[in-house]
Amino acid sequence: MQATPLFYPPLKNPNLKPLYFRYSSTFSTKPPLPYLGFPRFPSKVHRFIKNCIVSSHELSHLDTEITAQNGGFPLCDRVNEGEDDKMLGTQSLWSQIKEIVIFTGPATGLWICGPLMSLIDTAVIGQGSSIELAALGPGTVLCDYMSYVFMFLSVATSNMVATSLAREDKNEVQHQISVLLFVGLTGGLFMLFFTKFFGSWALTAFMGPNNAHIVPAANTYVQIRGLAWPAVLVGWVAQSASLGMKDSWGPLKALAVASAVNGIGDIVLCSFLGYGIAGAAWATMVSQVVAGYMMITSLNKKGYNAYTISIPSLDDLQTISGLAAPVFIMMMAKVAFYALIIYFATNMGTHTAAAHQVMIQTYCMCTVWGEPLSQTAQSFMPELLYGINKIYRRYGIPARTLLKSLVIIGASLGLILGIVGTSVPWLFPNIFTSDRKVIHEMHKVLAPYFVALAVTPATHSLEGTLLAGRDLKFVSLSMSGCFSLGAVVLLLVSSGGYGLSGCWYALLGFQWARFFLSLQRLLSPTGILHYEESNNCKPEKLKSA
């Protein structure tokens, strides 16, 4: 049998390093090599220098036995200790948590900015008119919630960029960014025209004839916000590309400026000039355009041309659809469920609709604190699942260790968010409205609000890991199942007269069902973290769903 060759041409100037391993009694044909004073590794898996330059005649007789002891992988497939320590999944638990916090700190700001803009709108408008406050609910469905339908662009971008960088293919990264920017711009233009010509019709159909007095205010808000659709989707692609490169500071700076523009605009246009819901819409629209431009500028500084837009080929469309179609189904199910809750709450009366608008906005403001955990999994897991280091791909231990850290952080964060998020509408409801009837309706849902909020960050960690491992079929099917069951529960509690509390208990069940389904999938022997038993999630073989 021909021995596996030990010489690999170096990609750069050769870096001559000594080979090290522990002596084993099985190598009895020749005397052991002298001990070089390196520390002994506790693991049974030997570590070797990748692309090392050694004399083949010295080690050829050891190749077969070393390969067997190393799990069946060739000698030079190992990475050195320095490269190994840089991978997040190989560090200690405390080091992992520290690295995750360093990445998620700025990333948290990214996710907070969007709901923060809507929350500022809610607080400013609520001081002036309960009708305009109620109109914000349907308006945000058509603007913010509909934008989540295009979240597949964000997930596909960060996933594809992170996977390509794990393979060290920068040209592929540039091509993917150019193609996805074209898809984002096309989707933004489509939504701009849809909002312009069908916005009023969609709002009327959504709110029903009993709320016709709310339609004009909601339509004003939607028409102004709709002008920013192209900038929103292009900015999402640029932001997700940066996150896929493990950079969260650049996008954070862009959204920090955008949030400042939105806050100042709300105060000037609504509080001082009295433009009401129209002023809030203009402030948010301008801030989104500013954010999109700064996202592109931030991406350009990383050496990629974000102004280059490429029309996707059939192969590109197949690759994107392989990721996008299941994620689209997942996001559609989630958005549809939240929209369904708003639909039932809106038909319960103006005060109930206004109360739900306040609670759902504060809820969204809190839940986005868990989104960076999902983004962390999508940015760091591909390196451990699809990277050049085969030993990680085979055993998946670093990936499981990283997931453990993410879940611990998610559980702790969920408890904190539950306490803080519930305290604000409970103790300080006058921040949002002075209407006593609206405040009374808000206090009815505090219990399910807390329980649903507490589990959300941990759920994001689990779902982010499934997305990173491209277990997309399960993600889409599980979310669709949760939506179907949740819709039935909503219909029952609404027809049974349980009011707004019934809707929020349905949301509680929806969130916990997502958590247990994702956890069961990842713990399953056929899950993505058990590479030896299941190897059906390969990024090279994506097909259209």
C-alpha positions as CSV (number, residue, x, y, z in Angstrom):
1,M,0.0,0.0,0.0
2,Q,1.4,3.4,-1.0
3,A,2.0,5.7,2.0
4,T,0.2,9.0,2.1
5,P,2.6,11.7,0.9
6,L,3.7,14.1,3.6
7,F,4.9,17.0,1.5
8,Y,2.4,19.6,0.5
9,P,3.5,22.7,-1.5
10,P,3.2,25.7,0.7
11,L,0.8,28.5,-0.4
12,K,3.2,31.2,0.9
13,N,6.9,31.2,1.9
14,P,7.5,28.1,3.9
15,N,7.4,28.4,7.6
16,L,9.8,25.8,9.0
17,K,8.5,24.5,12.3
18,P,9.5,21.4,14.3
19,L,7.2,18.4,14.3
20,Y,6.1,17.3,17.7
21,F,4.2,14.3,19.0
22,R,4.1,12.0,22.0
23,Y,6.0,8.8,22.0
24,S,3.9,5.7,21.7
25,S,5.1,2.2,22.4
26,T,3.5,0.9,19.2
27,F,6.4,2.4,17.2
28,S,9.0,-0.3,18.0
29,T,10.8,-0.6,14.7
30,K,13.0,2.4,15.4
31,P,14.2,4.3,18.5
32,P,11.9,7.1,19.5
33,L,12.7,10.7,18.4
34,P,14.2,12.8,21.1
35,Y,11.8,14.7,23.4
36,L,11.8,18.4,22.4
37,G,10.4,19.8,25.7
38,F,7.0,20.7,24.4
39,P,4.0,20.4,26.8
40,R,2.0,17.2,26.8
41,F,-1.5,17.5,25.4
42,P,-4.3,16.1,27.5
43,S,-6.3,15.1,24.4
44,K,-5.7,11.7,22.8
45,V,-5.7,13.3,19.4
46,H,-2.3,14.3,18.3
47,R,-1.8,17.8,16.8
48,F,0.5,18.3,13.8
49,I,1.7,21.3,11.8
50,K,-0.3,21.8,8.6
51,N,1.8,22.0,5.4
52,C,4.9,21.1,7.3
53,I,8.1,20.5,5.4
54,V,9.9,17.3,6.6
55,S,11.9,14.5,5.0
56,S,9.6,11.8,3.9
57,H,12.0,9.0,4.6
58,E,12.1,9.8,8.3
59,L,8.4,9.5,8.8
60,S,6.9,7.3,6.1
61,H,7.0,4.2,8.2
62,L,4.9,6.0,10.9
63,D,2.3,7.4,8.6
64,T,-0.2,4.5,8.7
65,E,-0.2,4.1,12.5
66,I,-0.3,7.9,13.1
67,T,-3.2,8.2,10.7
68,A,-5.1,5.5,12.5
69,Q,-4.5,7.1,15.9
70,N,-5.6,10.5,14.5
71,G,-9.1,9.3,13.6
72,G,-8.3,8.2,10.1
73,F,-7.2,11.6,8.8
74,P,-3.8,12.1,7.1
75,L,-0.9,13.5,9.1
76,C,-0.9,17.0,7.6
77,D,-4.6,17.7,8.0
78,R,-4.0,18.9,11.5
79,V,-3.7,22.6,12.4
80,N,-1.1,24.0,14.7
81,E,-1.8,25.0,18.2
82,G,-1.7,28.7,17.4
83,E,-4.4,28.4,14.7
84,D,-6.4,26.1,16.9
85,D,-6.6,28.5,19.8
86,K,-8.0,31.3,17.5
87,M,-11.2,29.2,16.9
88,L,-14.0,30.1,19.2
89,G,-15.2,26.6,19.7
90,T,-11.9,25.3,21.0
91,Q,-11.5,27.8,23.9
92,S,-12.5,27.4,27.5
93,L,-16.1,28.2,28.5
94,W,-15.2,31.5,30.1
95,S,-13.0,32.5,27.2
96,Q,-15.9,31.6,24.8
97,I,-18.4,33.7,26.8
98,K,-16.0,36.7,26.8
99,E,-15.4,36.4,23.0
100,I,-19.2,36.1,22.4
101,V,-19.8,39.2,24.5
102,I,-17.2,41.1,22.5
103,F,-18.9,40.2,19.3
104,T,-22.5,40.4,20.4
105,G,-22.1,43.7,22.3
106,P,-21.9,45.8,19.1
107,A,-24.2,43.3,17.3
108,T,-26.9,44.0,19.9
109,G,-26.9,47.6,18.9
110,L,-27.6,46.6,15.4
111,W,-30.8,44.7,16.3
112,I,-31.9,47.3,18.8
113,C,-31.9,50.2,16.4
114,G,-34.9,49.1,14.3
115,P,-37.3,48.4,17.2
116,L,-35.9,51.4,19.0
117,M,-37.0,53.6,16.1
118,S,-40.5,52.1,16.3
119,L,-40.6,52.4,20.1
120,I,-39.6,56.1,19.8
121,D,-42.5,56.6,17.3
122,T,-44.8,54.8,19.7
123,A,-43.9,57.0,22.6
124,V,-44.0,60.3,20.7
125,I,-47.3,59.6,18.9
126,G,-49.0,58.1,22.0
127,Q,-48.7,61.4,23.8
128,G,-50.8,63.0,21.1
129,S,-53.5,60.7,19.8
130,S,-54.9,57.3,20.7
131,I,-56.2,56.8,17.1
132,E,-52.8,57.5,15.6
133,L,-51.2,55.2,18.2
134,A,-53.7,52.4,17.2
135,A,-52.9,53.1,13.5
136,L,-49.2,52.4,14.2
137,G,-50.0,48.7,14.7
138,P,-51.2,48.0,11.1
139,G,-48.7,50.5,9.8
140,T,-45.7,48.6,11.3
141,V,-47.1,45.3,10.0
142,L,-46.9,46.6,6.5
143,C,-43.5,48.3,7.0
144,D,-41.4,46.5,9.7
145,Y,-43.1,43.1,9.7
146,M,-43.1,42.9,5.9
147,S,-39.4,43.6,5.9
148,Y,-38.9,40.5,8.0
149,V,-40.1,38.5,5.0
150,F,-36.9,39.6,3.3
151,M,-34.8,38.4,6.3
152,F,-33.8,35.5,4.1
153,L,-31.5,38.0,2.4
154,S,-29.8,38.7,5.7
155,V,-29.5,35.0,6.7
156,A,-28.3,33.9,3.2
157,T,-25.7,36.7,3.1
158,S,-24.1,36.1,6.5
159,N,-24.2,32.3,6.0
160,M,-22.7,32.3,2.5
161,V,-20.0,34.9,3.4
162,A,-19.0,33.1,6.6
163,T,-18.8,29.7,4.8
164,S,-16.8,31.1,1.9
165,L,-14.4,32.9,4.3
166,A,-14.0,29.6,6.2
167,R,-12.8,28.2,2.8
168,E,-10.5,31.3,2.4
169,D,-12.1,32.2,-1.0
170,K,-12.3,36.0,-1.1
171,N,-13.3,36.1,-4.8
172,E,-16.3,34.0,-4.1
173,V,-17.2,36.4,-1.2
174,Q,-17.1,39.4,-3.6
175,H,-19.3,37.6,-6.2
176,Q,-21.8,36.6,-3.5
177,I,-22.1,40.2,-2.2
178,S,-22.6,41.6,-5.7
179,V,-25.3,39.1,-6.5
180,L,-27.1,39.5,-3.2
181,L,-27.0,43.3,-3.5
182,F,-28.8,43.0,-6.9
183,V,-31.5,40.7,-5.3
184,G,-31.9,43.2,-2.4
185,L,-32.2,46.2,-4.7
186,T,-34.8,44.4,-6.9
187,G,-36.8,43.4,-3.9
188,G,-36.7,46.9,-2.5
189,L,-38.0,48.4,-5.8
190,F,-40.8,45.8,-5.9
191,M,-41.9,46.7,-2.4
192,L,-41.7,50.4,-3.2
193,F,-44.2,50.0,-6.0
194,F,-46.4,47.6,-4.0
195,T,-46.7,50.1,-1.2
196,K,-47.4,52.9,-3.6
197,F,-50.2,51.3,-5.5
198,F,-51.6,48.6,-3.1
199,G,-50.8,50.0,0.4
200,S,-54.2,51.5,1.1
201,W,-56.0,48.3,-0.2
202,A,-53.8,46.1,2.0
203,L,-54.5,48.2,5.1
204,T,-58.2,48.2,4.5
205,A,-58.3,44.4,4.0
206,F,-56.1,43.9,7.1
207,M,-58.1,46.1,9.5
208,G,-61.6,45.4,8.3
209,P,-64.6,47.7,8.0
210,N,-65.0,48.3,11.7
211,N,-61.7,50.2,11.8
212,A,-62.1,52.3,8.7
213,H,-61.4,55.5,10.7
214,I,-57.9,54.3,11.4
215,V,-57.0,53.6,7.7
216,P,-56.1,57.2,6.6
217,A,-53.6,57.7,9.4
218,A,-52.0,54.2,8.9
219,N,-51.8,54.8,5.1
220,T,-50.0,58.1,5.6
221,Y,-47.4,56.3,7.7
222,V,-47.0,53.4,5.2
223,Q,-46.7,55.6,2.1
224,I,-43.9,57.7,3.6
225,R,-42.0,54.7,5.1
226,G,-42.3,52.8,1.8
227,L,-39.9,55.3,0.1
228,A,-37.0,53.7,2.0
229,W,-37.6,50.1,0.9
230,P,-34.6,49.9,-1.6
231,A,-32.2,51.4,1.0
232,V,-33.5,49.1,3.7
233,L,-32.8,45.8,1.8
234,V,-29.5,46.9,0.3
235,G,-28.4,48.0,3.7
236,W,-29.4,44.6,5.2
237,V,-27.2,42.8,2.6
238,A,-24.2,45.1,3.4
239,Q,-24.8,44.7,7.2
240,S,-25.0,40.9,7.0
241,A,-21.9,40.7,4.9
242,S,-20.0,42.6,7.6
243,L,-21.4,40.3,10.3
244,G,-20.4,37.3,8.2
245,M,-16.9,38.7,8.3
246,K,-17.2,38.8,12.2
247,D,-17.2,42.6,12.2
248,S,-20.1,44.1,14.2
249,W,-18.5,47.5,14.9
250,G,-18.8,49.0,11.4
251,P,-22.6,48.4,11.1
252,L,-23.1,49.5,14.6
253,K,-21.6,53.0,13.9
254,A,-24.0,53.3,10.9
255,L,-27.1,52.4,12.9
256,A,-26.1,54.6,15.8
257,V,-26.1,57.6,13.5
258,A,-29.4,56.5,12.0
259,S,-31.0,56.1,15.4
260,A,-29.8,59.6,16.4
261,V,-31.3,61.0,13.2
262,N,-34.6,59.2,13.9
263,G,-34.8,60.4,17.5
264,I,-34.0,64.0,16.7
265,G,-36.5,63.9,13.7
266,D,-39.3,62.6,15.9
267,I,-38.8,65.3,18.5
268,V,-38.6,68.1,16.0
269,L,-41.4,67.0,13.6
270,C,-43.8,65.5,16.1
271,S,-43.4,67.3,19.4
272,F,-42.5,70.8,18.2
273,L,-44.0,71.0,14.7
274,G,-47.0,68.8,15.4
275,Y,-46.9,66.6,12.3
276,G,-48.0,63.6,14.2
277,I,-47.7,60.2,12.6
278,A,-46.5,61.7,9.3
279,G,-43.6,63.3,11.1
280,A,-42.6,60.1,12.7
281,A,-42.7,58.3,9.3
282,W,-40.5,60.9,7.7
283,A,-37.9,60.7,10.5
284,T,-37.8,56.9,10.3
285,M,-37.6,56.9,6.5
286,V,-34.6,59.4,6.4
287,S,-32.8,57.5,9.1
288,Q,-33.1,54.2,7.2
289,V,-31.7,55.8,4.0
290,V,-28.7,57.1,6.0
291,A,-28.2,53.7,7.6
292,G,-28.1,52.0,4.2
293,Y,-25.6,54.4,2.8
294,M,-23.3,54.0,5.8
295,M,-23.5,50.2,5.7
296,I,-22.3,50.2,2.1
297,T,-19.4,52.6,3.0
298,S,-18.4,50.3,5.9
299,L,-18.3,47.3,3.6
300,N,-16.1,49.2,1.1
301,K,-13.6,49.9,3.8
302,K,-13.1,46.1,4.2
303,G,-11.7,45.8,0.7
304,Y,-14.9,44.8,-1.1
305,N,-16.7,46.8,-3.7
306,A,-20.3,47.2,-2.5
307,Y,-21.2,49.4,-5.5
308,T,-20.7,46.4,-7.9
309,I,-24.0,44.8,-8.6
310,S,-24.1,41.5,-10.6
311,I,-27.1,39.8,-12.2
312,P,-27.3,36.3,-10.7
313,S,-26.8,33.3,-13.0
314,L,-28.9,30.2,-12.8
315,D,-26.4,28.5,-10.5
316,D,-26.4,31.6,-8.3
317,L,-30.2,31.6,-8.1
318,Q,-30.2,27.9,-7.3
319,T,-27.6,28.4,-4.5
320,I,-29.5,31.4,-3.1
321,S,-32.9,29.6,-3.3
322,G,-31.4,26.6,-1.5
323,L,-30.9,28.9,1.5
324,A,-33.5,31.5,0.9
325,A,-36.6,29.3,0.3
326,P,-36.6,27.5,3.6
327,V,-35.6,30.7,5.5
328,F,-38.4,32.6,3.6
329,I,-40.9,30.0,4.8
330,M,-39.6,30.3,8.3
331,M,-39.8,34.1,8.4
332,M,-43.2,34.1,6.7
333,A,-44.6,31.8,9.3
334,K,-43.2,34.0,12.1
335,V,-44.3,37.3,10.6
336,A,-47.8,35.8,9.8
337,F,-48.2,34.7,13.4
338,Y,-47.3,38.2,14.8
339,A,-49.5,39.8,12.2
340,L,-52.4,37.5,13.2
341,I,-52.1,38.6,16.8
342,I,-52.2,42.2,15.7
343,Y,-55.3,41.4,13.5
344,F,-57.2,39.9,16.4
345,A,-56.1,42.7,18.8
346,T,-57.1,45.4,16.4
347,N,-60.6,43.9,16.1
348,M,-61.1,44.1,19.9
349,G,-61.4,47.9,19.9
350,T,-59.3,51.0,19.8
351,H,-58.1,50.8,23.4
352,T,-57.1,47.2,23.2
353,A,-55.3,47.8,19.9
354,A,-53.4,50.7,21.4
355,A,-52.4,48.6,24.4
356,H,-51.2,45.8,22.3
357,Q,-49.2,48.2,20.1
358,V,-47.3,49.4,23.2
359,M,-46.8,45.9,24.6
360,I,-45.7,44.3,21.3
361,Q,-43.2,47.2,20.6
362,T,-41.6,46.9,24.1
363,Y,-41.6,43.1,23.5
364,C,-39.8,43.4,20.2
365,M,-37.4,45.9,21.7
366,C,-36.4,43.3,24.3
367,T,-36.4,40.2,22.0
368,V,-33.8,41.7,19.7
369,W,-31.3,41.5,22.5
370,G,-31.2,37.8,21.8
371,E,-30.8,38.1,18.0
372,P,-27.0,38.7,18.3
373,L,-26.7,35.2,19.7
374,S,-28.3,33.8,16.6
375,Q,-25.9,36.0,14.5
376,T,-22.9,34.7,16.6
377,A,-23.9,31.1,15.8
378,Q,-24.2,32.0,12.1
379,S,-20.9,33.8,12.0
380,F,-18.7,31.4,14.0
381,M,-20.4,27.9,13.5
382,P,-19.5,27.6,9.8
383,E,-15.8,27.7,10.6
384,L,-16.3,24.7,13.0
385,L,-18.7,22.8,10.7
386,Y,-17.3,23.5,7.2
387,G,-13.8,24.9,7.8
388,I,-10.5,23.4,6.6
389,N,-10.0,21.6,10.0
390,K,-11.5,18.2,9.4
391,I,-11.1,17.0,13.0
392,Y,-13.7,19.6,14.1
393,R,-16.0,18.7,11.3
394,R,-15.7,15.0,12.3
395,Y,-16.4,15.1,16.0
396,G,-18.3,18.5,16.3
397,I,-17.1,18.9,19.9
398,P,-16.1,22.6,19.6
399,A,-19.4,23.4,17.9
400,R,-21.3,21.8,20.8
401,T,-19.2,23.6,23.3
402,L,-19.9,26.9,21.5
403,L,-23.6,26.1,21.5
404,K,-23.5,25.4,25.3
405,S,-22.0,28.8,25.9
406,L,-24.6,30.5,23.7
407,V,-27.5,28.8,25.5
408,I,-26.1,29.7,28.9
409,I,-25.8,33.4,27.9
410,G,-29.3,33.2,26.3
411,A,-30.9,31.8,29.5
412,S,-29.3,34.4,31.7
413,L,-30.1,37.2,29.2
414,G,-33.7,36.0,29.0
415,L,-34.3,36.2,32.7
416,I,-32.8,39.7,32.8
417,L,-34.9,40.9,29.9
418,G,-38.0,39.3,31.4
419,I,-37.6,41.3,34.6
420,V,-36.6,44.6,33.0
421,G,-39.0,44.3,30.1
422,T,-42.0,43.6,32.3
423,S,-41.1,46.4,34.8
424,V,-41.3,49.2,32.2
425,P,-45.0,48.9,31.1
426,W,-45.9,47.8,34.7
427,L,-44.3,50.6,36.6
428,F,-43.9,53.3,34.0
429,P,-46.9,53.0,31.6
430,N,-47.2,56.8,31.3
431,I,-44.1,56.9,29.1
432,F,-46.3,55.5,26.3
433,T,-49.8,56.8,27.1
434,S,-51.8,58.6,29.7
435,D,-55.1,56.8,28.7
436,R,-56.2,54.8,31.8
437,K,-58.2,52.3,29.7
438,V,-55.1,51.6,27.6
439,I,-52.9,51.1,30.7
440,H,-55.5,48.7,32.2
441,E,-55.4,46.5,29.1
442,M,-51.6,46.6,29.2
443,H,-51.4,45.3,32.7
444,K,-53.6,42.3,31.8
445,V,-50.9,40.7,29.7
446,L,-47.8,41.1,32.0
447,A,-47.6,37.4,33.1
448,P,-47.6,35.8,29.6
449,Y,-45.4,38.7,28.4
450,F,-42.7,37.8,31.0
451,V,-42.7,34.0,30.3
452,A,-42.7,34.4,26.5
453,L,-39.8,37.0,26.7
454,A,-37.7,34.9,29.1
455,V,-37.2,32.0,26.6
456,T,-36.6,34.0,23.5
457,P,-32.8,34.6,23.6
458,A,-32.1,30.9,24.2
459,T,-34.4,30.0,21.3
460,H,-32.5,32.4,19.0
461,S,-29.2,30.6,20.0
462,L,-30.7,27.2,19.0
463,E,-32.3,28.4,15.7
464,G,-29.1,30.3,14.7
465,T,-27.1,27.1,15.1
466,L,-29.6,25.2,12.9
467,L,-29.3,28.0,10.3
468,A,-25.5,27.9,10.5
469,G,-25.6,24.1,9.9
470,R,-28.1,24.6,7.1
471,D,-30.6,22.3,8.6
472,L,-33.1,24.4,6.7
473,K,-35.8,21.8,6.0
474,F,-36.3,21.2,9.7
475,V,-36.3,24.9,10.5
476,S,-38.9,25.7,7.9
477,L,-41.2,22.8,8.8
478,S,-41.0,23.3,12.5
479,M,-41.8,27.0,12.2
480,S,-44.7,26.3,9.9
481,G,-46.0,23.7,12.4
482,C,-45.8,26.2,15.2
483,F,-47.6,28.8,13.1
484,S,-50.4,26.4,12.2
485,L,-51.0,25.3,15.7
486,G,-50.7,28.9,17.0
487,A,-53.2,30.2,14.5
488,V,-55.7,27.6,15.7
489,V,-55.2,28.6,19.3
490,L,-55.6,32.3,18.4
491,L,-58.8,31.6,16.7
492,L,-60.1,29.7,19.7
493,V,-59.2,32.3,22.3
494,S,-60.5,35.1,20.2
495,S,-63.9,33.5,19.6
496,G,-64.0,32.4,23.2
497,G,-63.8,35.9,24.5
498,Y,-60.5,35.7,26.3
499,G,-59.4,39.1,25.0
500,L,-55.9,40.4,24.7
501,S,-54.6,38.0,27.4
502,G,-55.6,35.0,25.3
503,C,-53.6,36.3,22.4
504,W,-50.5,36.7,24.5
505,Y,-50.8,33.2,26.0
506,A,-50.9,31.9,22.4
507,L,-47.7,33.8,21.8
508,L,-46.2,32.2,24.9
509,G,-47.0,28.7,23.6
510,F,-45.6,29.7,20.2
511,Q,-42.2,30.7,21.7
512,W,-41.8,27.7,23.9
513,A,-42.7,25.3,21.2
514,R,-39.9,26.8,19.0
515,F,-37.5,26.3,21.9
516,F,-38.2,22.7,22.6
517,L,-38.4,21.7,18.9
518,S,-35.0,23.3,18.1
519,L,-33.4,21.8,21.3
520,Q,-34.6,18.3,20.4
521,R,-33.3,18.6,16.9
522,L,-29.8,19.6,18.0
523,L,-29.6,16.9,20.7
524,S,-30.8,14.3,18.2
525,P,-28.1,11.8,17.0
526,T,-29.0,12.8,13.4
527,G,-28.5,16.5,14.1
528,I,-25.9,18.7,12.5
529,L,-23.6,18.6,15.5
530,H,-23.1,14.8,15.2
531,Y,-21.0,14.8,12.0
532,E,-20.2,11.1,12.0
533,E,-23.8,9.9,12.2
534,S,-25.3,12.6,9.9
535,N,-23.5,14.4,7.1
536,N,-26.4,15.6,5.0
537,C,-26.0,19.3,5.5
538,K,-23.2,20.1,3.1
539,P,-23.1,23.6,1.7
540,E,-21.6,22.4,-1.6
541,K,-24.8,20.5,-2.5
542,L,-27.6,22.9,-1.9
543,K,-30.7,22.4,-4.0
544,S,-33.7,24.6,-4.5
545,A,-36.4,23.9,-1.9
